[in-house]
């Protein structure tokens, strides 16, 4: 999109939705920040991801940060980088290193970045009989220690946020005692909360399945909600789009958590598969989720303490990693702009009159039919950023450079 096309498109949006709404949407896009994951840039996983690495993939934490810095310079929205303890702060893959974490913190600062959320790594060798819910005390103690370490790193070098996801569950009925499994998880979470500083925010993620295909210890938002309520203050639920059955109404889950006054977080991706392998796409579902975040006043606030935590969690299997993350940021900004255009008072008036179809049409005029690319382009121009970050990345020659250097 050229600057002239953006100007014309903005005028058309102002005629349809009003100048005030378009201005508010532009300002929201400028305020929006989203963490990007360190692991998107280098090797990860195995299993369904295989051993494929796209050309130019990062080979070290330094190169991951180099790539993250490029994304931030192009989008202006990604200064925070999410880290995994045993992927980014370790020498042996088993224990975290405070020294390495400090070095990563310094390297990030040199590149205009900051350590974002810190995630303990539970899905390791030895967790095949569960991690936090394991019957073996030595296994639980190892993972509790790592979680407390993550809290220390988050407090000293990050944004005082840790995110927890547990691969605990079972494959067959009768394999484990379901009640004891849950109670052990709860006991260890409560103990962990007591060992981590009160000002460190803990988000608890849930996942409907994998690796447990019969039972998963924390399979849904209700279980995560109950556990976080038990853990006490400064603890919330982390919603990952890919961690649901395909029929789940994600925006309703977001609405429930907002209504309960719990400060939570969101992992963005697209659930074409039943996980978080794909980049963000501007689907109607994503736009509806953003509407709930906007109407709940938990996004794009001047007071950042009122915002939820927003992170991208995607594991690109075949696509160019930098293309994938830039695409995700771009799509999130577009979905936020759509959500900001809805005339909430007009919608509430139609709801009060029980005008079902008219309310739906008003909703969809913004969330589905509006072309908000001029809003996003204007937000970028006003911040002296490239109007099209993907085109700017391609023109920069950075991909050719890393493919040549990273053999």
C-alpha positions in Angstrom: 0.0 0.0 0.0 1.4 3.4 -1.0 1.1 6.5 1.2 -1.4 8.0 -1.3 -3.6 4.9 -1.2 -3.5 4.9 2.6 -4.7 8.5 2.7 -7.6 7.7 0.3 -8.5 4.6 2.3 -8.5 6.5 5.6 -10.9 9.1 4.2 -13.3 6.3 3.1 -13.1 4.7 6.6 -13.8 8.1 8.2 -16.9 8.5 6.1 -18.2 5.1 7.1 -17.2 4.8 10.8 -16.5 8.4 11.7 -13.2 10.4 12.1 -13.1 9.8 15.9 -13.3 6.0 15.6 -10.6 6.0 12.9 -8.4 8.2 15.0 -8.9 6.0 18.1 -8.1 2.9 16.1 -4.9 4.5 14.8 -3.8 5.4 18.3 -4.5 1.9 19.5 -2.4 0.4 16.8 0.5 2.7 17.8 0.2 1.7 21.5 -0.1 -2.1 20.8 2.9 -4.1 21.9 3.2 -7.9 21.5 6.0 -10.2 22.7 7.6 -12.4 20.1 9.1 -15.8 21.0 12.8 -16.4 20.9 12.1 -20.0 19.7 10.5 -18.9 16.4 14.0 -18.0 15.1 15.9 -21.2 15.7 15.7 -24.9 16.2 13.0 -26.4 18.5 10.9 -29.4 19.1 11.3 -32.4 16.9 8.4 -34.8 16.6 5.9 -33.3 14.1 8.3 -30.5 13.4 11.0 -33.0 12.2 14.5 -31.7 11.8 13.8 -29.1 9.1 15.3 -25.7 9.5 14.7 -23.0 6.9 17.7 -21.3 5.4 19.3 -18.7 7.6 17.7 -20.0 10.9 19.4 -18.7 14.0 22.0 -20.9 15.6 22.4 -19.2 19.0 20.7 -16.8 21.3 22.7 -13.9 19.9 21.4 -14.6 16.4 17.8 -15.0 17.7 18.2 -11.5 19.2 19.6 -10.2 16.0 16.5 -11.4 14.1 14.1 -10.1 16.8 15.8 -6.7 16.6 15.1 -6.6 12.9 11.4 -7.4 13.4 11.2 -4.7 16.1 12.8 -2.1 13.9 10.3 -2.8 11.1 7.1 -3.1 13.2 7.8 -0.9 16.2 5.7 -3.3 18.3 8.0 -6.1 19.4 10.7 -4.9 21.8 9.9 -7.7 24.3 11.2 -11.2 23.5 9.7 -14.2 25.3 12.3 -16.7 26.6 12.4 -20.4 27.7 14.7 -21.2 30.6 16.2 -24.3 29.2 16.3 -23.1 25.6 17.9 -19.7 26.2 19.5 -19.6 29.7 21.3 -22.9 30.0 24.6 -24.6 29.3 23.5 -28.2 29.6 19.8 -28.2 28.8 19.0 -29.3 32.4 19.7 -26.4 34.7 19.2 -22.7 34.2 22.1 -20.3 34.4 21.8 -16.9 36.1 25.0 -15.8 34.4 23.7 -16.6 31.0 20.4 -14.9 31.7 22.3 -11.7 32.7 24.3 -11.9 29.5 21.2 -12.4 27.4 19.6 -9.4 29.2 22.7 -7.3 28.3 22.7 -8.5 24.7 19.0 -7.7 24.3 19.6 -4.2 25.6 22.4 -3.6 23.0 19.8 -4.4 20.3 17.0 -2.2 21.7 15.2 -5.2 23.1 14.1 -6.5 26.5 13.5 -9.9 28.0 9.8 -10.4 28.1 8.0 -13.3 29.7 10.1 -16.2 31.0 8.8 -19.8 30.6 10.2 -22.8 32.6 10.7 -25.8 30.3 8.8 -28.8 31.7 8.6 -31.1 28.7 12.0 -32.7 29.1 13.4 -36.1 29.6 12.1 -37.4 32.9 8.7 -35.9 32.6 7.2 -38.9 30.8 5.4 -39.7 34.1 4.3 -36.1 34.5 6.2 -33.0 35.8 4.5 -30.9 38.4 1.9 -33.7 39.0 4.4 -36.5 39.0 4.3 -39.1 41.8 8.1 -38.9 42.1 9.1 -36.1 44.5 12.5 -35.7 42.9 10.9 -34.9 39.5 8.5 -32.4 41.0 11.3 -30.8 43.1 13.5 -30.4 39.9 10.7 -28.5 38.1 9.7 -26.4 41.1 13.3 -25.3 41.4 13.4 -24.3 37.7 10.1 -22.4 38.1 11.4 -20.4 41.1 14.6 -19.7 39.0 12.4 -18.4 36.2 10.7 -16.1 38.7 14.0 -14.7 39.8 15.1 -14.1 36.2 11.8 -12.5 35.4 12.2 -10.1 38.4 15.8 -9.2 37.8 16.0 -9.1 34.0 12.5 -9.3 32.6 9.1 -7.8 32.9 8.2 -9.7 36.1 6.1 -12.3 34.2 6.4 -16.0 34.0 4.2 -18.3 31.9 3.6 -21.9 32.8 2.5 -24.8 30.6 2.5 -28.4 31.8 2.6 -31.5 29.6 0.9 -33.6 32.4 -1.8 -36.1 31.7 -2.4 -39.7 30.7 -3.1 -41.7 27.5 -5.4 -44.4 28.9 -8.2 -44.7 31.5 -6.8 -46.2 34.7 -3.2 -45.1 33.9 -3.2 -42.5 36.7 -5.4 -41.5 39.6 -7.1 -38.4 38.2 -7.9 -36.8 41.5 -4.4 -37.4 43.0 -2.9 -36.0 39.7 -4.9 -32.8 40.0 -4.3 -32.5 43.8 -0.5 -32.9 43.3 -0.4 -30.3 40.6 -2.4 -27.9 42.9 -0.2 -28.5 45.9 3.0 -27.9 43.9 1.6 -24.7 42.3 0.6 -23.3 45.7 4.1 -24.1 47.1 5.7 -22.4 44.1 3.7 -19.2 44.4 5.0 -18.9 48.0 8.6 -19.1 46.8 8.3 -16.5 44.0 8.2 -12.8 44.7 4.7 -11.3 45.0 5.4 -8.7 42.3 6.2 -11.5 39.7 3.0 -12.1 37.7 2.3 -15.8 36.9 0.1 -16.9 34.0 -1.1 -20.5 33.9 -1.7 -21.9 30.4 -4.1 -24.7 29.6 -4.3 -27.1 26.7 -7.1 -29.5 25.8 -4.8 -32.4 24.9 -1.2 -33.3 24.0 0.6 -35.2 25.2 -2.2 -36.6 27.3 -4.9 -38.0 24.9 -7.2 -39.4 27.6 -6.7 -36.8 30.3 -4.7 -33.6 30.5 -4.1 -32.2 34.0 -5.0 -28.6 33.0 -7.2 -29.1 30.0 -9.4 -26.0 30.0 -9.8 -22.5 31.2 -12.0 -23.5 34.1 -9.3 -25.7 35.6 -6.7 -23.0 35.0 -9.0 -20.4 36.6 -9.6 -22.6 39.7 -5.9 -23.1 40.2 -5.0 -19.5 39.7 -7.7 -18.4 42.1 -6.2 -20.8 44.7 -2.7 -19.5 44.1 -3.7 -16.0 45.1 -2.9 -12.5 43.8 -0.9 -11.5 40.7 -1.8 -14.8 39.0 -3.9 -15.3 35.9 -5.0 -17.5 33.1 -3.1 -17.7 29.8 -5.3 -18.3 26.8 -3.5 -19.8 23.8 -5.7 -19.8 20.7 -4.4 -23.2 19.5 -5.1 -25.0 22.8 -8.9 -25.6 22.3 -11.3 -27.9 20.5 -12.2 -26.4 17.2 -15.8 -25.8 18.3 -14.7 -23.7 21.4 -15.9 -20.1 21.5 -12.7 -18.4 22.5 -14.1 -14.9 22.6 -16.6 -16.1 25.2 -13.8 -17.4 27.3 -12.0 -14.0 27.1 -15.3 -12.3 28.0 -15.6 -14.5 31.1 -12.1 -13.8 32.3 -12.5 -10.1 31.7 -15.8 -10.1 33.6 -14.1 -11.9 36.6 -11.6 -9.0 36.8 -8.6 -11.4 36.4 -5.6 -9.9 34.6 -4.7 -12.6 32.1 -2.7 -13.1 28.9 -3.1 -14.3 25.4 -0.9 -16.4 23.1 -1.7 -15.5 19.5 -1.4 -18.0 16.6 -3.9 -19.6 14.1 -5.4 -23.0 14.9 -5.6 -24.6 11.5 -4.0 -27.5 13.3 -4.9 -28.3 16.9 -1.9 -26.5 18.3 0.1 -23.3 17.7 2.1 -24.0 14.6 0.7 -21.3 12.2 1.2 -17.6 11.9 -1.7 -15.3 12.8 -4.3 -14.9 10.1 -6.9 -12.1 10.1 -9.9 -14.5 10.7 -13.3 -13.3 11.9 -12.6 -15.3 15.1 -9.4 -13.3 15.8 -11.3 -10.0 15.2 -14.0 -11.1 17.6 -11.4 -11.9 20.2 -10.0 -8.4 19.8 -13.4 -6.9 20.2 -13.8 -8.6 23.6 -10.3 -7.3 24.6 -11.1 -3.8 23.5 -14.6 -3.7 25.1 -13.1 -5.2 28.3 -10.5 -2.3 28.3 -7.6 -4.7 28.7 -5.6 -3.7 25.6 -4.0 -0.5 24.3 -4.3 1.3 27.7 -2.0 4.1 28.6 -1.7 2.5 32.0 0.1 -0.7 31.1 -0.8 -2.3 34.4 -4.4 -2.6 33.1 -3.4 -4.4 30.0 -3.3 -8.2 29.7 0.0 -9.7 28.5 0.1 -10.3 24.7 2.5 -12.8 23.1 2.9 -14.6 19.9 3.4 -18.3 20.3 3.9 -20.0 17.0 6.3 -22.7 15.7 6.8 -22.3 12.0 7.5 -25.6 10.4 8.2 -24.9 6.8 7.8 -21.2 6.2 10.4 -18.5 6.4 10.6 -17.7 10.1 11.1 -13.9 9.8 8.3 -13.7 7.2 6.1 -15.6 9.6 6.6 -13.4 12.6 6.3 -10.1 10.6 3.1 -11.5 9.1 1.7 -12.2 12.6 2.4 -8.8 13.9 0.9 -7.2 10.8 -2.3 -9.3 11.1 -2.7 -8.6 14.9 -2.5 -4.8 14.2 -5.2 -5.2 11.6 -7.5 -7.2 13.9 -7.1 -4.6 16.6 -8.0 -1.8 14.2 -11.1 -3.6 13.2 -12.2 -4.1 16.8 -11.7 -0.4 17.5 -14.1 0.7 14.7 -17.2 -0.9 16.3 -19.7 1.7 17.5 -20.4 0.1 20.9 -23.3 2.4 21.8 -25.0 1.7 18.5 -24.5 -2.0 19.0 -25.9 -1.9 22.6 -28.9 0.0 21.3 -29.6 -2.7 18.8 -29.0 -5.4 21.4 -31.5 -3.7 23.7 -34.1 -3.6 20.9 -33.4 -7.3 20.2 -32.5 -6.5 16.7 -30.5 -9.7 16.2 -29.6 -9.5 12.5 -29.0 -5.7 12.6 -26.6 -6.1 15.5 -24.8 -8.9 13.7 -24.5 -6.7 10.5 -23.2 -3.8 12.5 -20.7 -6.1 14.1 -19.6 -7.6 10.8 -19.3 -4.2 9.0 -16.2 -3.6 11.1 -14.9 -7.0 12.0 -15.3 -8.7 8.5 -15.9 -6.1 5.8 -13.7 -3.1 6.8 -10.4 -2.8 5.0 -8.3 -1.3 7.9 -4.9 -1.4 6.2 -5.0 2.4 5.8 -5.3 2.7 9.6 -2.4 0.4 10.2 -0.3 2.2 7.5 -1.1 5.6 9.0 -0.1 4.4 12.5 3.3 3.3 11.0 3.8 6.5 9.1 3.2 8.6 12.2 5.9 6.5 14.0 8.3 6.9 11.1 8.1 3.1 10.4 8.0 1.4 7.1 4.4 1.4 5.7 4.8 -2.2 4.7 7.2 -4.1 7.1 7.2 -7.2 4.9 8.2 -5.3 1.8 10.8 -3.4 3.8 12.3 -6.7 5.1 12.5 -8.2 1.6 14.1 -5.0 0.3 16.6 -4.9 3.2 18.5 -7.9 2.0 18.7 -9.3 5.6 17.5 -12.7 4.5 20.2 -13.1 1.9 22.7 -11.9 4.5 21.9 -14.5 7.1 21.6 -17.3 4.6 25.1 -16.5 3.5 26.5 -16.2 7.0 24.7 -18.9 8.9 26.0 -22.1 7.3 
